[in-house]
């Protein structure tokens, strides 16, 4: 279920892991299917490691995006004294009068 919910690029990477270990799979219009019950522990370990790596990567990306948003809000406030949508309204007004910029 976890693999099914991943983005395609990550699913392709997991397929490469299967291929690396010679895992047989079937493919049809619904996707690629693997009998997970016959996988060797080494294959499962590498797949689990990759899944954990992707989760960690996503958490770090979310953290960086949150920090970026916080800095942007602070910069907007320091530059104009207004926050959020009020900043956008002010900016749109300034665009109507470019000589004020």
KADASUL-V533401 format. One record per residue. PHI is phi in radians with two decimals (999 if undefined). NEAR is the number of other C-alpha atoms within 12 Angstrom. D_CENTER is the distance of its C-alpha to the mean C-alpha in whole Angstrom. Layout:
phi=PHI near=NEAR d_center=D_CENTER
phi=PHI near=NEAR d_center=D_CENTER
This chain:
phi=999 near=8 d_center=17
phi=-1.08 near=16 d_center=14
phi=-1.15 near=26 d_center=14
phi=-1.08 near=18 d_center=15
phi=-1.47 near=12 d_center=12
phi=-1.29 near=19 d_center=9
phi=-1.16 near=16 d_center=8
phi=-0.98 near=14 d_center=11
phi=-1.03 near=14 d_center=11
phi=-1.32 near=24 d_center=10
phi=-1.10 near=24 d_center=13
phi=-1.11 near=19 d_center=15
phi=-1.09 near=20 d_center=15
phi=-1.15 near=31 d_center=16
phi=-1.07 near=29 d_center=19
phi=-1.12 near=20 d_center=20
phi=-1.13 near=26 d_center=21
phi=-1.00 near=29 d_center=23
phi=-1.08 near=17 d_center=25
phi=-0.99 near=15 d_center=25
phi=-1.68 near=20 d_center=27
phi=1.21 near=16 d_center=29
phi=-1.30 near=24 d_center=27
phi=-1.44 near=19 d_center=29
phi=-2.51 near=19 d_center=27
phi=-2.03 near=14 d_center=28
phi=-2.36 near=11 d_center=26
phi=-2.56 near=9 d_center=27
phi=-1.15 near=7 d_center=26
phi=-1.53 near=8 d_center=24
phi=2.35 near=15 d_center=22
phi=-1.96 near=20 d_center=22
phi=-2.18 near=19 d_center=24
phi=-2.30 near=20 d_center=25
phi=-1.41 near=14 d_center=28
phi=-1.17 near=17 d_center=26
phi=-1.26 near=11 d_center=29
phi=-1.84 near=15 d_center=31
phi=-1.27 near=21 d_center=28
phi=-1.29 near=17 d_center=29
phi=-1.04 near=13 d_center=28
phi=-1.04 near=17 d_center=27
phi=-1.16 near=24 d_center=24
phi=-1.07 near=21 d_center=23
phi=-1.09 near=17 d_center=22
phi=-1.17 near=22 d_center=20
phi=-1.13 near=30 d_center=18
phi=-1.09 near=18 d_center=18
phi=-1.08 near=16 d_center=17
phi=-1.15 near=25 d_center=14
phi=-1.07 near=26 d_center=13
phi=-1.11 near=18 d_center=13
phi=-1.05 near=15 d_center=12
phi=-1.12 near=23 d_center=9
phi=-1.08 near=20 d_center=9
phi=-1.10 near=14 d_center=10
phi=-1.04 near=15 d_center=8
phi=-1.13 near=17 d_center=5
phi=-1.08 near=14 d_center=9
phi=-1.13 near=14 d_center=9
phi=-1.10 near=14 d_center=7
phi=-1.08 near=14 d_center=8
phi=-1.12 near=14 d_center=11
phi=-1.11 near=14 d_center=12
phi=-1.12 near=14 d_center=11
phi=-1.12 near=14 d_center=13
phi=-1.13 near=14 d_center=16
phi=-1.07 near=14 d_center=15
phi=-1.09 near=15 d_center=16
phi=-1.11 near=16 d_center=19
phi=-1.12 near=16 d_center=20
phi=-1.10 near=17 d_center=20
phi=-1.08 near=22 d_center=22
phi=-1.14 near=18 d_center=25
phi=-1.10 near=17 d_center=25
phi=-1.01 near=21 d_center=26
phi=-1.16 near=19 d_center=28
phi=-1.14 near=14 d_center=30
phi=-1.31 near=15 d_center=31
phi=-2.22 near=18 d_center=32
phi=1.42 near=14 d_center=33
phi=-2.17 near=18 d_center=31
phi=-2.15 near=21 d_center=27
phi=0.98 near=20 d_center=25
phi=-1.12 near=13 d_center=26
phi=-1.08 near=16 d_center=30
phi=-1.10 near=22 d_center=28
phi=-1.08 near=17 d_center=27
phi=-1.10 near=15 d_center=31
phi=-1.09 near=22 d_center=32
phi=-1.07 near=21 d_center=30
phi=-1.10 near=15 d_center=31
phi=-1.12 near=15 d_center=35
phi=-1.14 near=15 d_center=35
phi=-1.13 near=13 d_center=34
phi=-1.24 near=12 d_center=37
phi=-2.22 near=11 d_center=39
phi=-1.02 near=10 d_center=38
phi=-1.19 near=8 d_center=41
phi=-1.41 near=11 d_center=39
phi=-1.38 near=11 d_center=36
